[in-house]
Every structure is written in structure tokens, then in C-alpha cells.
């Protein structure tokens, strides 16, 4: 049994020695950082003054729901990036029906 243990020990030592010489990729983990950045939509959102604000009560959402059901929603506004603005897209977000 000692004869089989010695070659295995030598092989394990050689594997550890060569693993220590492997170069470390400087871009290692970049995909994870990219994915995290893509999922961060807007860390400091700007809410329109007449839109729903964080912590608002349900009266404003009720009025927005009524406007949606009647088909009299406010038109969507263009933001500076060229996309649609008007809040987070929830109730009272300013989106038009069917868009």
C-alpha cells in the first residue's frame, strides 16, 4: 500500500505546483459585474411632480385607474434618452392603454 501512496503524493504535489503557476485572468468576474449593472435600472429615479411618488396614498392611484378605465389617460412623454417616461409603469405611471 505504501508503494501506491508515494506516486499519488508525488502526482498531487506536481498538480499543486503547476496550478500555482497558472496566470489569473484580469477580466475574471466581469460577466457578473456586467449582469449586476444591467439589472440596476436607475439608482436615483426622477419622478414627475404630478405623478405618483414613493409613499403616496391610494387616492392618486384610484384616480389614475379611473382614467385608465375611461380611456382618458395622460399621454406618454419622451424623456431625454428617447424612451418613454412617466414613472415606473405601474398604476398611474402615465402609460397609454395598449402600449
NORGI-V874440 format. One record per residue. N is the residue number from 1. RES is the residue in one letter. PHI is phi in degrees with one decimal (NA if undefined). OMEGA is omega in whole degrees, 0 to 359 (999 if undefined). D_LAST is the distance of its C-alpha to the last C-alpha in Angstrom with 1 decimal. Layout:
n = <N & N>
res = <RES & RES>
phi = <PHI & PHI>
omega = <OMEGA & OMEGA>
d_last = <D_LAST & D_LAST>
This chain:
n = <1 & 2 & 3 & 4 & 5 & 6 & 7 & 8 & 9 & 10 & 11 & 12 & 13 & 14 & 15 & 16 & 17 & 18 & 19 & 20 & 21 & 22 & 23 & 24 & 25 & 26 & 27 & 28 & 29 & 30 & 31 & 32 & 33 & 34 & 35 & 36 & 37 & 38 & 39 & 40 & 41 & 42 & 43 & 44 & 45 & 46 & 47 & 48 & 49 & 50 & 51 & 52 & 53 & 54 & 55 & 56 & 57 & 58 & 59 & 60 & 61 & 62 & 63 & 64 & 65 & 66 & 67 & 68 & 69 & 70 & 71 & 72 & 73 & 74 & 75 & 76 & 77 & 78 & 79 & 80 & 81 & 82 & 83 & 84 & 85 & 86 & 87 & 88 & 89 & 90 & 91 & 92 & 93 & 94 & 95 & 96 & 97 & 98 & 99>
res = <X & X & X & X & X & X & X & X & X & X & X & X & X & X & X & X & X & X & X & X & X & X & X & X & X & X & X & X & X & X & X & X & X & X & X & X & X & X & X & X & X & X & X & X & X & X & X & X & X & X & X & X & X & X & X & X & X & X & X & X & X & X & X & X & X & X & X & X & X & X & X & X & X & X & X & X & X & X & X & X & X & X & X & X & X & X & X & X & X & X & X & X & X & X & X & X & X & X & X>
phi = <NA & -65.9 & -68.0 & -81.7 & -71.3 & -64.6 & -65.0 & -66.7 & -65.8 & -65.8 & -64.3 & -65.2 & -65.2 & -65.5 & -65.1 & -66.0 & -66.6 & -75.2 & -68.1 & -70.6 & -92.7 & -69.4 & -71.5 & -94.7 & -70.5 & -67.6 & -93.9 & -64.0 & 91.5 & -66.3 & -64.0 & -64.6 & -64.0 & -64.4 & -60.8 & -66.8 & -67.9 & -65.9 & -79.7 & -87.5 & -69.0 & -153.2 & -67.7 & -133.9 & -69.1 & -104.4 & -94.0 & -67.0 & -61.3 & -94.3 & -91.7 & -68.3 & -105.9 & -59.2 & 90.9 & -66.2 & -83.6 & -79.3 & -63.7 & -66.6 & -66.9 & -63.6 & -64.6 & -65.3 & -66.1 & -62.4 & -62.1 & -64.2 & -67.2 & -81.6 & 81.6 & -114.1 & -73.0 & -73.4 & -69.1 & -69.8 & -107.8 & -85.4 & -90.7 & -67.6 & -86.6 & 94.3 & -93.5 & -85.2 & -107.6 & 106.5 & 108.0 & -87.1 & 87.6 & -86.7 & -63.7 & 81.5 & -77.6 & 90.1 & -81.5 & -87.2 & -63.0 & 82.1 & -102.1>
omega = <179 & 181 & 180 & 182 & 183 & 178 & 179 & 179 & 178 & 180 & 178 & 178 & 178 & 179 & 178 & 181 & 181 & 178 & 179 & 181 & 183 & 179 & 177 & 180 & 181 & 179 & 182 & 181 & 182 & 180 & 178 & 179 & 178 & 180 & 179 & 180 & 180 & 182 & 176 & 186 & 181 & 183 & 180 & 185 & 176 & 181 & 177 & 185 & 182 & 180 & 178 & 179 & 175 & 180 & 178 & 176 & 187 & 182 & 180 & 178 & 179 & 180 & 178 & 178 & 177 & 178 & 180 & 181 & 179 & 181 & 180 & 181 & 177 & 179 & 178 & 180 & 177 & 175 & 185 & 180 & 178 & 179 & 179 & 177 & 174 & 175 & 186 & 177 & 178 & 179 & 180 & 183 & 178 & 179 & 178 & 180 & 177 & 180 & 999>
d_last = <74.5 & 75.1 & 75.1 & 71.5 & 70.2 & 71.5 & 69.5 & 66.3 & 66.9 & 67.5 & 64.4 & 62.2 & 63.7 & 63.1 & 59.4 & 59.0 & 60.8 & 58.6 & 55.4 & 56.3 & 56.5 & 53.0 & 50.9 & 47.8 & 44.6 & 43.4 & 39.8 & 40.2 & 37.3 & 35.0 & 32.4 & 32.3 & 32.0 & 29.2 & 27.2 & 27.8 & 26.7 & 23.4 & 22.6 & 23.4 & 20.1 & 21.5 & 24.9 & 25.1 & 21.7 & 21.7 & 20.2 & 19.8 & 22.8 & 21.0 & 18.5 & 19.5 & 22.3 & 23.7 & 26.3 & 24.9 & 25.9 & 23.7 & 24.2 & 21.3 & 19.0 & 20.4 & 19.7 & 16.0 & 15.7 & 17.6 & 15.5 & 12.3 & 14.6 & 16.0 & 12.8 & 14.2 & 11.9 & 12.8 & 11.0 & 9.8 & 12.9 & 14.0 & 16.3 & 19.5 & 18.4 & 15.8 & 12.7 & 10.5 & 12.7 & 13.1 & 14.5 & 14.2 & 10.8 & 12.8 & 13.8 & 14.1 & 12.2 & 10.9 & 7.1 & 5.9 & 5.6 & 3.8 & 0.0>
